[in-house]
């Protein structure tokens, strides 16, 4: 299996978390890998099939990634596939970034009523963040040899910590 997932319970309703994840302008703020540089181009908020690009850097090499929303279920699931393109041709990429939101305390948190924990909409949501490189072009060369699978778990844990802070603020 060419995927790694981390989960965290966040005290917020799924819709609150989903609103942050749908906003590409917030992605660099959340990024635990240190690779996102922001300056998104494309629609906001994101919806099914939307295409957006993001400023990125690996070491001293700056570039833009091209991303397409490939999975989308309002307040439950969003995933995008990322590509490196040159003149409209996909050269590298195919990795998928996925966020799945699951209420864990029996409350859906979508009615706008305050929850018992005092959060708007109430509830706690388990967020499962997955980095999936099973569809990547040249996965051994582009993903595995540079060591991304080993580094992504800790980076994704940091991303979820930042997401929890973002919905709390």
Secondary structure, DSSP 8 states (H G I E B T S, - for coil): --EEEEEEEESS-HHHHHHHHT-GGGHHHH-SSS-EEEEEEE-SS--TT-EEEEEEEETTEEEEEEEEEEEEETTTEEEEEEEEEETTEEEEEEEEEEEEEEESSS----S----TTS-TT---EEEEEEEE-TT-BTHIIIIITTTHHHHHHHHHHHHHHHHHHHHH-
